[in-house]
């Protein structure tokens, strides 16, 4: 089977793991964690990074650090991995789900501006409130879909206009940029990266938050280290045991040393699919906006509406041919836990998600294996 997205452990992972194990320092924090945080901060263009146990825990703690509380609303795109909105729910808050822009699959800033103007108002206490539900609008959570940074300049401008903090889910966007600015320095109060096994670089799991605000970094680090004060067992607030382990960071450090190699491979794979599948009018490849340096976390195709019903057949035939092709995210507004969340209309999200098929794009994917995938896709479309 040609795998969809598996780790590429070509560096010093085994060496660093052995060093970590020999030291017996395998639990949270540790020297590799500090080194890893420095590498993530540098790669993201931010001043400060704090490593966590998962991307979801990083988002949760960042929302808490941004003041999100029970019954608040947090603006987020519906077309996202479910963990983005789960982090909102973990705060006792509710997502306010928005549609995406068709050219980027990220939060639509035009829709955001129109909706904030039409559906919110200032309460006597100065808070921003949803006109229908009366809930406080507490934050904006853009998602950098597929490693494509959201159109952040207008989003940040709106956030400042409405006095809303921004927590960006950049899970797959480490090493990317927007209008030449690195993905961790686009104006968000906090930006999250994930190091799950299917990401471009992995720590076997884990996440990180980056920020350019020293006080926010200190607060986040404090919250995720059980809010412990000093060396005794004193705690000054409700905190979380959310820090990354030294053993995860050992893998992460080795991976970060090859970040540029992996990003180059991802781009090569995406361009090879684009060129190799060019001319077939039954689908298009994934978006690649001109104003970003795309991370190309996943590659794949989007079937034309007339052929969408064939997606399960195509997927099964490719799997029979030894190719791990899979559908992509089902939007949050169609998921049981969030079916009653406030939401905009979703013509773009509803139109895209049933037509998406991801194709093998591991950074270790060989040219021969990718050629097999391209040939198989072409063959199956002649059979539809």
C-alpha positions as CSV (number, residue, x, y, z in Angstrom):
1,X,0.0,0.0,0.0
2,X,1.3,3.5,-0.9
3,X,0.5,5.3,2.3
4,X,-1.3,8.6,2.5
5,X,0.9,10.5,5.0
6,X,3.4,8.7,7.2
7,X,6.4,10.0,9.1
8,X,9.8,10.4,7.4
9,X,12.3,9.4,10.0
10,X,15.5,10.1,8.1
11,X,17.4,12.2,10.6
12,X,18.8,11.8,14.1
13,X,15.6,10.6,15.7
14,X,17.1,7.3,17.0
15,X,20.2,9.1,18.3
16,X,18.2,11.7,20.1
17,X,15.8,9.2,21.5
18,X,18.7,7.1,22.9
19,X,20.2,10.2,24.4
20,X,16.9,11.0,26.0
21,X,16.4,7.5,27.3
22,X,20.0,7.2,28.6
23,X,19.4,10.4,30.6
24,X,16.2,8.9,32.1
25,X,14.6,12.3,31.5
26,X,11.6,11.2,29.4
27,X,8.7,13.0,31.0
28,X,7.4,16.6,30.6
29,X,9.7,19.5,29.9
30,X,13.4,18.6,29.8
31,X,16.3,19.8,27.6
32,X,15.0,18.6,24.3
33,X,11.7,20.5,25.0
34,X,13.6,23.7,25.4
35,X,15.6,23.1,22.2
36,X,12.4,22.1,20.3
37,X,10.7,25.3,21.4
38,X,13.6,27.4,20.1
39,X,13.5,25.7,16.7
40,X,9.7,26.1,16.4
41,X,9.8,29.8,17.3
42,X,12.6,30.3,14.7
43,X,10.7,28.4,12.0
44,X,7.5,30.2,12.7
45,X,8.9,33.8,12.8
46,X,7.7,34.3,16.4
47,X,9.6,35.3,19.4
48,X,8.3,32.7,21.9
49,X,7.1,29.1,21.7
50,X,5.7,26.7,24.3
51,X,5.4,23.0,23.4
52,X,2.3,21.1,24.5
53,X,1.0,17.5,24.7
54,X,-1.2,18.0,21.6
55,X,-2.4,20.6,19.2
56,X,-5.9,20.4,20.7
57,X,-4.6,21.0,24.2
58,X,-2.6,24.0,22.9
59,X,-5.7,25.5,21.3
60,X,-7.8,24.9,24.5
61,X,-5.2,26.6,26.7
62,X,-4.8,29.5,24.3
63,X,-8.5,30.1,24.2
64,X,-8.5,30.1,28.0
65,X,-5.6,32.4,28.1
66,X,-7.5,34.7,25.7
67,X,-10.4,34.9,28.2
68,X,-12.9,32.5,26.6
69,X,-15.4,31.2,29.2
70,X,-18.6,29.3,29.5
71,X,-21.4,30.2,27.0
72,X,-19.1,32.4,24.9
73,X,-19.1,32.2,21.1
74,X,-15.8,31.7,19.2
75,X,-15.8,32.3,15.5
76,X,-14.3,29.4,13.5
77,X,-14.7,28.0,10.0
78,X,-17.0,24.9,9.8
79,X,-14.6,23.3,7.3
80,X,-11.9,22.1,9.7
81,X,-10.7,19.1,11.6
82,X,-13.1,18.5,14.5
83,X,-10.4,19.3,17.1
84,X,-10.5,23.0,16.2
85,X,-14.1,23.3,17.4
86,X,-13.7,20.7,20.2
87,X,-11.1,23.0,21.8
88,X,-13.8,25.7,21.9
89,X,-16.3,23.3,23.5
90,X,-13.7,22.3,26.1
91,X,-13.9,25.9,27.4
92,X,-17.7,25.5,27.8
93,X,-18.1,27.9,24.9
94,X,-19.8,27.3,21.5
95,X,-18.4,27.7,18.0
96,X,-20.0,30.3,15.7
97,X,-19.4,28.5,12.4
98,X,-18.6,30.3,9.2
99,X,-18.2,29.4,5.6
100,X,-14.8,29.5,3.8
101,X,-13.4,31.3,0.7
102,X,-13.4,29.0,-2.3
103,X,-9.9,30.0,-3.5
104,X,-8.2,29.1,-0.2
105,X,-10.6,26.9,1.9
106,X,-10.0,29.2,4.8
107,X,-12.2,31.6,6.8
108,X,-13.8,34.1,4.4
109,X,-12.9,37.6,5.6
110,X,-15.7,39.2,3.5
111,X,-18.3,37.0,5.0
112,X,-16.8,37.7,8.5
113,X,-17.0,41.5,8.0
114,X,-20.6,41.3,6.8
115,X,-21.8,39.0,9.5
116,X,-20.1,40.9,12.3
117,X,-21.7,44.1,11.1
118,X,-25.2,42.6,10.7
119,X,-25.4,40.1,13.5
120,X,-23.5,41.6,16.5
121,X,-24.0,44.6,18.7
122,X,-22.3,46.2,21.7
123,X,-23.9,45.5,25.1
124,X,-24.0,48.1,27.9
125,X,-20.9,46.5,29.5
126,X,-19.0,47.0,26.3
127,X,-18.9,43.3,25.2
128,X,-19.7,42.2,21.7
129,X,-22.9,40.2,21.6
130,X,-24.7,38.0,19.1
131,X,-28.0,39.8,18.4
132,X,-30.1,36.6,18.4
133,X,-28.5,34.5,21.1
134,X,-27.2,37.3,23.3
135,X,-24.0,35.4,23.8
136,X,-20.7,37.2,24.1
137,X,-18.5,36.9,21.0
138,X,-15.1,36.2,22.6
139,X,-12.5,35.3,19.9
140,X,-11.8,34.5,16.3
141,X,-10.1,31.1,15.5
142,X,-8.9,31.0,11.8
143,X,-7.7,27.7,10.5
144,X,-4.8,27.4,8.0
145,X,-6.3,24.7,6.0
146,X,-3.9,22.2,4.3
147,X,-1.0,24.5,5.4
148,X,-2.5,27.5,3.6
149,X,-2.5,30.6,5.9
150,X,-5.9,32.3,6.1
151,X,-6.2,35.8,4.6
152,X,-5.0,37.3,7.9
153,X,-4.6,41.0,7.1
154,X,-8.4,41.7,6.9
155,X,-9.1,39.2,9.6
156,X,-6.7,40.9,12.0
157,X,-8.1,44.3,11.0
158,X,-11.6,43.1,11.9
159,X,-10.4,41.6,15.2
160,X,-8.9,44.9,16.2
161,X,-12.0,46.8,15.1
162,X,-14.2,44.6,17.3
163,X,-11.6,44.1,20.1
164,X,-11.5,40.3,19.6
165,X,-8.4,38.1,20.4
166,X,-7.3,35.8,17.6
167,X,-6.1,32.2,18.1
168,X,-4.9,30.7,14.9
169,X,-5.1,27.0,14.2
170,X,-2.0,26.6,12.0
171,X,-1.7,22.9,12.7
172,X,-0.2,22.0,9.4
173,X,1.3,25.4,8.5
174,X,4.8,25.4,10.1
175,X,7.3,26.8,7.7
176,X,4.7,28.6,5.5
177,X,4.2,32.3,4.9
178,X,1.6,34.9,4.0
179,X,2.6,37.8,1.9
180,X,6.2,37.0,2.8
181,X,5.5,37.0,6.5
182,X,6.0,33.7,8.5
183,X,3.0,31.8,9.6
184,X,3.6,32.4,13.3
185,X,3.8,36.1,13.0
186,X,0.7,37.2,11.2
187,X,-0.9,39.2,14.0
188,X,-2.7,36.5,16.0
189,X,-2.4,36.6,19.7
190,X,-1.6,32.9,19.7
191,X,-0.8,30.5,16.8
192,X,-0.9,26.7,17.2
193,X,1.1,24.1,15.4
194,X,0.6,20.3,15.5
195,X,3.2,17.6,15.5
196,X,0.9,14.6,15.0
197,X,2.2,11.6,13.0
198,X,0.7,12.8,9.7
199,X,2.1,16.3,9.8
200,X,5.0,17.5,7.7
201,X,7.2,17.3,10.8
202,X,6.2,15.1,13.8
203,X,7.1,14.5,17.4
204,X,4.9,11.4,17.4
205,X,2.2,13.8,18.8
206,X,2.2,17.1,20.5
207,X,1.7,20.7,19.6
208,X,3.0,24.2,20.3
209,X,1.8,27.7,20.7
210,X,3.8,30.7,19.4
211,X,3.4,34.3,20.1
212,X,5.3,37.6,19.9
213,X,3.9,38.8,23.3
214,X,6.2,37.9,26.2
215,X,3.4,38.2,28.8
216,X,1.1,36.0,26.8
217,X,3.8,33.4,26.5
218,X,4.4,33.5,30.2
219,X,0.7,33.1,30.9
220,X,0.4,30.2,28.5
221,X,3.4,28.4,29.9
222,X,2.1,28.9,33.4
223,X,-1.4,27.6,32.5
224,X,-0.1,24.5,30.8
225,X,2.3,23.6,33.6
226,X,-0.6,23.2,36.1
227,X,-0.3,26.9,37.1
228,X,2.3,25.9,39.7
229,X,4.0,28.7,41.6
230,X,7.6,28.1,42.7
231,X,9.0,24.7,43.6
232,X,6.4,23.8,46.1
233,X,2.9,22.5,45.4
234,X,1.3,25.9,45.2
235,X,-1.0,26.8,42.4
236,X,-2.6,30.2,41.8
237,X,-5.3,29.4,39.2
238,X,-6.9,26.4,37.5
239,X,-4.2,25.1,35.2
240,X,-3.6,22.1,32.9
241,X,-1.1,19.3,32.7
242,X,-0.5,20.0,29.0
243,X,3.3,20.1,28.5
244,X,5.2,18.1,25.9
245,X,7.4,15.3,27.1
246,X,11.1,15.3,26.6
247,X,10.9,12.0,24.6
248,X,8.4,13.6,22.1
249,X,10.7,16.6,21.8
250,X,13.7,14.4,21.0
251,X,11.9,13.2,17.9
252,X,10.7,16.7,17.2
253,X,14.2,18.2,17.3
254,X,15.4,15.6,14.8
255,X,12.4,16.3,12.5
256,X,12.9,20.1,12.7
257,X,16.4,19.7,11.4
258,X,14.9,18.5,8.2
259,X,11.9,20.9,8.0
260,X,13.2,22.6,4.8
261,X,13.8,19.2,3.1
262,X,10.3,18.1,4.0
263,X,8.7,21.3,2.8
264,X,10.5,21.0,-0.5
265,X,9.3,17.4,-0.9
266,X,5.7,18.5,-0.1
267,X,5.8,21.2,-2.8
268,X,7.4,18.8,-5.3
269,X,4.6,16.3,-4.7
270,X,1.9,18.9,-5.1
271,X,3.4,20.2,-8.3
272,X,3.9,16.8,-9.7
273,X,0.2,16.0,-9.1
274,X,-0.8,19.3,-10.7
275,X,1.3,18.7,-13.8
276,X,0.7,14.9,-14.0
277,X,-3.1,15.2,-13.8
278,X,-3.4,18.3,-15.9
279,X,-5.9,18.2,-18.7
280,X,-8.4,15.9,-17.0
281,X,-11.6,18.0,-16.9
282,X,-13.4,15.8,-14.3
283,X,-11.6,17.3,-11.3
284,X,-9.2,19.9,-10.1
285,X,-6.3,19.8,-7.6
286,X,-6.2,21.5,-4.2
287,X,-6.0,25.3,-3.9
288,X,-2.7,27.2,-3.9
289,X,-3.3,30.9,-3.5
290,X,-0.6,33.2,-4.9
291,X,-0.3,35.3,-1.7
292,X,0.9,32.4,0.4
293,X,3.9,30.0,0.5
294,X,1.8,26.9,0.8
295,X,2.8,24.1,3.1
296,X,1.0,21.5,0.8
297,X,0.3,19.4,3.9
298,X,-2.0,17.2,1.9
299,X,-2.4,16.8,-1.8
300,X,-5.4,15.5,-3.7
301,X,-8.2,16.2,-6.1
302,X,-11.7,17.8,-6.0
303,X,-14.2,16.1,-8.2
304,X,-16.5,18.2,-10.3
305,X,-20.0,18.2,-9.0
306,X,-21.2,15.9,-11.8
307,X,-18.8,13.2,-10.7
308,X,-19.0,13.6,-6.9
309,X,-21.2,10.5,-6.6
310,X,-18.3,8.4,-8.0
311,X,-16.0,9.3,-5.1
312,X,-16.6,6.2,-3.0
313,X,-16.1,4.0,-6.1
314,X,-12.9,5.8,-7.0
315,X,-11.6,5.5,-3.5
316,X,-12.3,1.8,-3.3
317,X,-10.7,1.1,-6.7
318,X,-7.6,3.0,-5.8
319,X,-7.3,1.1,-2.5
320,X,-7.7,-2.1,-4.4
321,X,-4.7,-0.9,-6.5
322,X,-2.7,-0.4,-3.4
323,X,-3.1,3.3,-3.1
324,X,-4.3,4.9,0.2
325,X,-6.7,7.5,-1.0
326,X,-9.2,9.0,1.5
327,X,-12.0,11.6,1.9
328,X,-11.3,14.7,3.8
329,X,-13.0,16.6,6.7
330,X,-16.8,16.7,7.1
331,X,-17.7,20.2,8.3
332,X,-18.5,20.9,11.9
333,X,-22.0,22.1,11.2
334,X,-22.9,18.6,10.0
335,X,-21.5,16.9,13.1
336,X,-23.8,15.8,15.9
337,X,-22.1,17.8,18.7
338,X,-22.3,21.1,16.8
339,X,-25.5,20.8,14.8
340,X,-27.2,23.5,16.9
341,X,-24.3,25.9,16.9
342,X,-24.9,29.4,15.3
343,X,-23.8,29.2,11.7
344,X,-23.7,31.2,8.5
345,X,-25.0,29.7,5.3
346,X,-22.4,27.2,4.0
347,X,-22.5,27.0,0.2
348,X,-18.8,26.7,-0.3
349,X,-18.2,24.2,2.6
350,X,-21.2,22.1,1.6
351,X,-20.2,22.1,-2.0
352,X,-16.6,21.1,-1.4
353,X,-16.3,18.5,1.3
354,X,-18.2,15.6,-0.4
355,X,-15.9,16.0,-3.5
356,X,-12.5,15.8,-1.9
357,X,-10.2,12.9,-2.2
358,X,-6.7,13.0,-0.7
359,X,-3.8,11.2,-2.4
360,X,-0.5,9.9,-1.0
361,X,1.8,12.7,-0.1
362,X,4.2,11.5,2.5
363,X,7.5,13.5,2.3
364,X,9.2,10.2,1.6
365,X,7.0,9.4,-1.4
366,X,9.2,8.3,-4.3
367,X,8.8,9.5,-7.8
368,X,8.0,6.0,-9.0
369,X,5.3,5.5,-6.4
370,X,3.8,8.9,-7.2
371,X,3.8,8.0,-10.9
372,X,1.9,4.8,-10.0
373,X,-0.7,7.0,-8.2
374,X,-1.1,9.3,-11.2
375,X,-1.4,6.5,-13.6
376,X,-4.0,4.8,-11.4
377,X,-6.1,8.0,-11.1
378,X,-6.0,8.5,-14.8
379,X,-7.0,4.9,-15.5
380,X,-9.9,5.0,-13.0
381,X,-11.3,8.2,-14.5
382,X,-11.5,6.5,-17.9
383,X,-13.7,3.8,-16.2
384,X,-16.2,6.2,-14.6
